[in-house]
């Protein structure tokens, strides 16, 4: 089955297509993708993962056409950023 694996740091986006055996999990696809070597900041005990924007567990079984996504931790509270921008306009 064909699946995609996507990750973006603040400098570049990476999206890979992989041919995975039936019964593969999110963890299997991430490990096979090589992204853990390419981006050592990814920690599967910390980073959330998902399929098409829906948070999922690492042991979730994949189906043909799934796009696995590795999410970075949020580094700024969006509400505070919005307030800061409004304060600068005043």
N, CA, C and O of each residue as an XYZ file, in Angstrom:
360
protein
N       0.840     -1.179      0.000
C       0.000      0.000      0.000
C       0.878      1.233      0.000
O       1.961      1.229      0.586
N       0.422      2.284     -0.652
C       1.170      3.532     -0.705
C       0.655      4.476      0.374
O      -0.551      4.679      0.512
N       1.590      5.054      1.142
C       1.246      6.045      2.157
C       2.253      7.189      2.055
O       3.333      7.031      1.486
N       1.890      8.320      2.605
C       2.792      9.460      2.672
C       3.176      9.706      4.118
O       2.421      9.382      5.035
N       4.352     10.281      4.318
C       4.793     10.695      5.646
C       5.270     12.139      5.510
O       6.101     12.446      4.655
N       4.742     13.022      6.354
C       5.059     14.445      6.250
C       5.562     14.992      7.578
O       5.083     14.622      8.651
N       6.551     15.891      7.471
C       7.059     16.618      8.629
C       7.596     17.953      8.137
O       8.171     18.035      7.052
N       7.409     18.988      8.927
C       7.943     20.305      8.577
C       8.583     20.915      9.811
O       7.969     20.994     10.875
N       9.829     21.344      9.649
C      10.422     22.153     10.705
C      10.255     23.606     10.270
O       9.556     23.870      9.291
N      10.872     24.547     10.964
C      10.630     25.938     10.597
C      11.344     26.346      9.311
O      11.145     27.460      8.826
N      12.172     25.464      8.752
C      12.908     25.809      7.550
C      12.461     25.063      6.299
O      12.550     25.602      5.197
N      11.986     23.838      6.453
C      11.607     23.093      5.251
C      10.527     22.053      5.561
O      10.382     21.576      6.686
N       9.781     21.731      4.506
C       8.746     20.701      4.588
C       9.246     19.463      3.851
O       9.848     19.561      2.782
N       8.988     18.308      4.433
C       9.371     17.056      3.799
C       8.132     16.179      3.698
O       7.412     15.978      4.676
N       7.899     15.664      2.508
C       6.772     14.760      2.286
C       7.284     13.616      1.430
O       7.744     13.816      0.306
N       7.195     12.410      1.983
C       7.712     11.228      1.304
C       6.591     10.246      1.013
O       5.657     10.105      1.802
N       6.687      9.572     -0.120
C       5.758      8.488     -0.437
C       6.473      7.172     -0.176
O       7.622      6.989     -0.577
N       5.791      6.265      0.493
C       6.383      4.968      0.824
C       5.452      3.848      0.411
O       4.230      3.987      0.464
N       6.036      2.743      0.000
C       5.277      1.514     -0.249
C       5.431      0.667      1.014
O       6.521      0.178      1.310
N       4.349      0.498      1.748
C       4.377     -0.210      3.026
C       3.580     -1.508      2.919
O       2.597     -1.582      2.181
N       4.012     -2.536      3.664
C       3.240     -3.784      3.675
C       1.903     -3.589      4.394
O       1.783     -2.755      5.292
N       0.918     -4.362      3.989
C      -0.372     -4.338      4.685
C      -0.154     -4.615      6.164
O       0.697     -5.425      6.531
N      -0.924     -3.942      7.011
C      -0.813     -4.137      8.448
C       0.192     -3.203      9.105
O       0.375     -3.254     10.322
N       0.844     -2.350      8.323
C       1.826     -1.416      8.885
C       1.137     -0.371      9.745
O      -0.033     -0.046      9.545
N       1.889      0.146     10.707
C       1.380      1.172     11.628
C       2.028      2.519     11.312
O       2.945      2.620     10.497
N       1.522      3.544     11.984
C       2.123      4.874     11.869
C       3.604      4.799     12.241
O       4.449      5.334     11.522
N       3.921      4.146     13.348
C       5.323      4.032     13.775
C       6.172      3.368     12.687
O       7.279      3.825     12.401
N       5.658      2.290     12.078
C       6.398      1.593     11.023
C       6.743      2.544      9.872
O       7.872      2.554      9.380
N       5.764      3.334      9.453
C       5.971      4.243      8.328
C       6.985      5.332      8.683
O       7.849      5.665      7.873
N       6.879      5.885      9.889
C       7.822      6.931     10.300
C       9.239      6.365     10.359
O      10.183      6.992      9.880
N       9.381      5.195     10.938
C      10.716      4.597     11.040
C      11.288      4.291      9.661
O      12.471      4.534      9.421
N      10.480      3.768      8.759
C      10.963      3.437      7.411
C      11.281      4.693      6.603
O      12.124      4.653      5.707
N      10.618      5.803      6.909
C      10.792      7.025      6.127
C      12.188      7.627      6.235
O      12.628      8.333      5.328
N      12.887      7.356      7.332
C      14.198      7.955      7.543
C      14.139      9.345      8.164
O      15.178      9.961      8.398
N      12.934      9.846      8.434
C      12.808     11.187      8.998
C      13.399     11.300     10.398
O      13.837     12.379     10.797
N      13.418     10.202     11.145
C      13.996     10.250     12.495
C      15.500     10.515     12.438
O      16.051     11.138     13.345
N      16.168     10.049     11.380
C      17.589     10.324     11.199
C      17.812     11.729     10.640
O      18.757     12.420     11.018
N      16.928     12.134      9.739
C      17.061     13.437      9.087
C      16.738     14.589     10.039
O      17.331     15.663      9.940
N      15.801     14.367     10.956
C      15.380     15.396     11.904
C      15.502     14.841     13.319
O      14.518     14.348     13.870
N      16.696     14.913     13.921
C      16.901     14.310     15.243
C      16.048     14.944     16.345
O      15.930     14.378     17.431
N      15.458     16.103     16.081
C      14.591     16.726     17.084
C      13.255     16.002     17.240
O      12.540     16.234     18.215
N      12.911     15.132     16.294
C      11.662     14.374     16.415
C      11.837     13.334     17.511
O      12.755     12.515     17.474
N      10.943     13.384     18.479
C      10.923     12.411     19.578
C       9.511     11.838     19.622
O       8.570     12.527     20.017
N       9.364     10.596     19.221
C       8.024     10.010     19.139
C       7.352      9.853     20.500
O       6.155      9.575     20.569
N       8.113     10.030     21.588
C       7.501     10.049     22.913
C       6.926     11.431     23.229
O       6.139     11.577     24.164
N       7.318     12.444     22.451
C       6.879     13.825     22.687
C       5.991     14.337     21.553
O       4.897     14.845     21.798
N       6.470     14.201     20.304
C       5.727     14.720     19.164
C       4.438     13.947     18.955
O       4.419     12.718     19.009
N       3.370     14.677     18.717
C       2.103     14.039     18.358
C       2.167     13.660     16.884
O       2.897     14.269     16.103
N       1.397     12.651     16.520
C       1.316     12.199     15.134
C      -0.150     12.069     14.757
O      -1.026     12.002     15.619
N      -0.401     12.035     13.457
C      -1.786     11.900     13.022
C      -1.863     11.448     11.584
O      -0.854     11.266     10.902
N      -3.105     11.272     11.144
C      -3.403     10.925      9.764
C      -4.379     11.968      9.252
O      -5.472     12.126      9.795
N      -3.979     12.683      8.199
C      -4.809     13.740      7.603
C      -5.332     14.723      8.661
O      -6.508     15.086      8.631
N      -4.479     15.155      9.588
C      -4.850     16.171     10.562
C      -5.583     15.661     11.787
O      -5.946     16.460     12.650
N      -5.812     14.370     11.896
C      -6.482     13.800     13.061
C      -5.435     13.088     13.919
O      -4.793     12.141     13.467
N      -5.269     13.554     15.164
C      -4.300     12.955     16.079
C      -4.578     11.460     16.198
O      -5.721     11.038     16.376
N      -3.523     10.677     16.097
C      -3.645      9.221     16.145
C      -2.507      8.640     16.986
O      -1.515      9.314     17.261
N      -2.667      7.390     17.383
C      -1.622      6.698     18.149
C      -0.624      6.061     17.194
O      -0.940      5.764     16.042
N       0.584      5.860     17.699
C       1.643      5.280     16.874
C       1.311      3.876     16.381
O       1.817      3.453     15.341
N       0.462      3.143     17.117
C       0.137      1.778     16.709
C      -1.107      1.709     15.807
O      -1.619      0.623     15.537
N      -1.589      2.868     15.343
C      -2.728      2.886     14.429
C      -2.336      2.245     13.107
O      -1.311      2.593     12.521
N      -3.151      1.307     12.641
C      -2.902      0.633     11.363
C      -3.213      1.590     10.214
O      -4.184      2.344     10.259
N      -2.381      1.543      9.202
C      -2.544      2.400      8.036
C      -3.355      1.712      6.956
O      -3.413      0.485      6.880
N      -3.977      2.530      6.125
C      -4.650      2.030      4.931
C      -4.065      2.750      3.719
O      -3.453      3.811      3.846
N      -4.259      2.166      2.567
C      -3.717      2.717      1.338
C      -4.123      4.181      1.179
O      -5.296      4.524      1.325
N      -3.154      5.038      0.881
C      -3.426      6.446      0.633
C      -3.343      7.343      1.855
O      -3.447      8.563      1.722
N      -3.158      6.771      3.056
C      -3.053      7.607      4.264
C      -1.851      8.540      4.171
O      -0.832      8.207      3.566
N      -1.992      9.732      4.790
C      -0.862     10.655      4.944
C      -0.561     10.772      6.428
O      -1.340     11.352      7.185
N       0.562     10.223      6.837
C       1.013     10.289      8.233
C       1.687     11.642      8.427
O       2.507     12.064      7.611
N       1.334     12.311      9.513
C       1.903     13.620      9.808
C       2.555     13.595     11.189
O       2.000     13.041     12.138
N       3.715     14.189     11.285
C       4.411     14.331     12.564
C       4.320     15.809     12.922
O       4.762     16.666     12.156
N       3.745     16.107     14.085
C       3.510     17.492     14.477
C       4.586     17.992     15.419
O       5.038     17.266     16.304
N       4.993     19.232     15.224
C       5.935     19.888     16.142
C       5.157     20.407     17.345
O       3.971     20.718     17.232
N       5.819     20.502     18.494
C       5.165     21.106     19.648
C       4.868     22.586     19.377
O       5.626     23.255     18.675
N       3.788     23.080     19.923
C       3.461     24.498     19.801
C       4.447     25.273     20.664
O       4.643     24.941     21.833
N       5.069     26.303     20.097
C       6.069     27.069     20.844
C       5.544     28.427     21.290
O       6.189     29.106     22.090
N       4.385     28.829     20.784
C       3.802     30.103     21.196
C       2.300     29.927     21.318
O       1.683     29.233     20.510
N       1.716     30.551     22.321
C       0.270     30.514     22.506
C      -0.357     31.436     21.459
O      -0.100     32.639     21.485
N      -1.173     30.909     20.538
C      -1.738     31.734     19.467
C      -2.524     32.930     19.995
O      -2.536     33.985     19.361
N      -3.178     32.783     21.141
C      -3.934     33.902     21.695
C      -2.999     35.029     22.134
O      -3.313     36.203     21.942
N      -1.861     34.681     22.719
C      -0.913     35.709     23.146
C      -0.272     36.400     21.953
O      -0.049     37.610     21.985
N       0.027     35.650     20.907
C       0.602     36.237     19.706
C      -0.372     37.242     19.115
O       0.035     38.334     18.718
N      -1.644     36.896     19.050
C      -2.653     37.799     18.508
C      -2.738     39.068     19.355
O      -2.802     40.169     18.806
N      -2.740     38.934     20.673
C      -2.799     40.097     21.559
C      -1.565     40.978     21.389
O      -1.672     42.204     21.376
N      -0.408     40.361     21.259
C       0.828     41.117     21.093
C       0.770     41.944     19.811
O       1.187     43.102     19.797
N       0.248     41.346     18.723
C       0.116     42.075     17.466
C      -0.828     43.255     17.607
O      -0.575     44.321     17.047
N      -1.923     43.077     18.356
C      -2.884     44.171     18.550
C      -2.264     45.275     19.404
O      -2.503     46.453     19.141
N      -1.473     44.924     20.420
C      -0.833     45.914     21.271
C       0.129     46.776     20.463
O       0.246     47.977     20.708
N       0.819     46.165     19.500
C       1.768     46.919     18.680
C       1.061     47.913     17.783
O       1.635     48.944     17.434
N      -0.195     47.620     17.396
C      -0.954     48.510     16.522
C      -1.460     49.738     17.274
O      -1.752     50.763     16.659
N      -1.567     49.641     18.606
C      -2.114     50.755     19.383
C      -1.171     51.926     19.501
O      -1.508     52.930     20.129
